[in-house]
């Protein structure tokens, strides 16, 4: 007898479907810099920003790399990103991870492929912990927060001032060069709430 496949949402049911507060970890995947943001939402209240964090990794200097494969140094850096992801996810006991879908194209050069490795790490991290995994395109973020496909990073950041409590205050504490990564992460977390509420409605469960 063939056993029916289990729906991933069913596997995650105990974790979030019946929760009174939804907590989402938003991620802007990157190899040199990764933006992390935790947002929380209750049934009647607005989204609330719990934490914003930018995680940066650095290449080892050439004198250290001498005699060592670059791929070994990359493993160290991806481990640093993984550890930061685990730290914040466990700290807030998040129900879901919302992240930017990375779409490399032929014209992209440099280290674009490394960013895709960071995205893959985020996916594996969520799946191995049975967290709801919600991918979004950059255009999804721009349309939901600003209302136009051509919105700039700064427009997205300012749009979040009105959508997530504490966001404006907390992002001021992030270094200027890292704010766009953190703002995108917060934006993806914000988008996740609508998706989670829709899943609940389809299951006949109100938030």
N, C-alpha and C positions, 0 to 999 in steps of 0.2 A: 504493500500500500504506500503510495506516494504522499508524503506529508505536505500540506499546503505551506507556501512560503509565508513567513511572518512579515507583516507590514512594519517598516522601521519606526513609524509613528507609534505603533502599539508598544514596541520595545521601550520607547521613551515616555510612555503614558504616566508612569508613577513619578517621573521626574518633574513634569511640568503641566500636563493637561489639567490636573485638578488643583494646581497651585493658586493661591490668592494673590501672589505677587510674582510677576514675570521678570526675570533678570537675564539680560542678554549681554554677551561679550562681543563687541564689534571689533573687527580686525581689518586693518589696511595692510595687506601682506607686502613685505619688502625684505630684501636680503641685508642691505646696509641700514635700513631704518624701517621699523614696523610700528604702526600706530595701534594702540589698544584703548578701548573705552568700554566701561560697564554702565549700562542704563537699566533702570528698574521702572516698572509700571504696575499700578494697582488697577482695580476695576473702574474706579471713578476718577482717580487722580491723573495728572499729567506725567509724562516721562520725567524721571529724575536722574541726573548724572551722579554716579557714585565714585567713579575714578577715571582719570585720563592718564595715559602713560605712553611715552615714546621710548622704544627700545632700539638702540643703535649697536651695530657690530663693526669692528675695525679689522682690516687686514693686518696680519702680522708683518712687521718690517722685513725687508728683503734679507737682512742678515740672519733673521730667525728662520726664514723660509729656505735658506740655502741648505740643500741636502734633503729637504722635505717637500713632498708633493703639495701643490696648491690645493688639491682636493681634500687633503687631510686638514688643512687650515679651514676650508669651507665647512667641514664636518664640525669643527669647533664652533664656528659661527652659527650654524643651524641649531646646534645644541643650546647655545645661549638664547636663541629665539624661542625654542621649545620650552626651556625652563621658565622663561618670563611668562609665556602663555599659560603654563601649568600653574604658576604662582598666583596669577590673578584669577584664573578660573576656579581654583580651589578656594581662594580667599573669599569669594562672593558666592560660591556654590551656584554657578550660572546654569540656566536651563538650556541655553542655545548659544550657538556661535554664528554670527552673521559676518560675511566677509565679501570682499571684492573679487569677482571672477576675473582672473588675469587672462587676457587674450593677446598673446604675442602674434605679430604678423611679420611678413617677409622683410619689410623695410627696417625693422628694429634690429639694432646691432648691440655691441657692447655686452653688458652682463644681464640682458633682459631674461635670459634663461634661468639665472639665479633667482630672480623674483618669483618665477613659476615654481621653483623648488620650495620657496617659503610658503606659497599657496598650497602646495601638495602636503606640506607638513601640517598646516592648519586643518586640512580636511582629515588627515589620518588621526590627528589629535582628537578631533570631535567624534569621529566614528568609533574609536577604540574606547571612548568613555560614554558611548550611547547618548551623546548630546545632539539635540536637533541642529541640523546643519542647513543654513540658509544663505545661498549665494546670490549676489546682486551685481548687476552691471553698473559702471560709473554713470551711465545715462539714467538708470533707475533712481540713483541718488539725486542727481541734478533736478530731475523732473519732480520728485517728491518734496524736496526741500525748497527749491527756488521756483520751479514751474517752467524752466526752459532748458533745452538740451545743451545750450552753449554756456551754461553758468560756470563762472570761475571758481577756483578753490576758495577764494575769499568770500564770494557770495554764498557758497554752501556753509561756510563757517558762520557768517552773520545770520543766515537763515535759521541755524540751530539755536540761536539766542532765544528765540520765541517758542521753540519746540521742546527744549529739555531744561528743566530747572537746574541751576548751579553751573550750567555749561559755560556761560560767558565768564563767570568768576574763575572757574577752574582752568580754562584754557589760557588765561592770562599768566598762569604760573608755568606754562610750557614755553620753552625756547621758541623764538619766532620761526626758525628754520625747520622746526618739527611740528608746528601747529597744523599744517595741512594734512599730515598723516593722521594725527589724532582726531581732527575734525571729520575726516572721511570715516574713520572707525566708528565715531559716535553716530554719524549719519546712517551707517549700515545697521547699527544696533537699533536705531529708531525705526528704520524700515521693517525690522523683524517683528515688531509688535503687531503690525497690521496682518502679517502673514500668520502669526501664531493665533490671533483672534479668529481669523478666517478658518483655520484648521479646526478650532474649537466649535465654531458655528456649524461646520460640516458634520461634526460628531455630535451635535445637539447639546453642546456644553457652553454656557455663557461664561464670560470672564468675570 
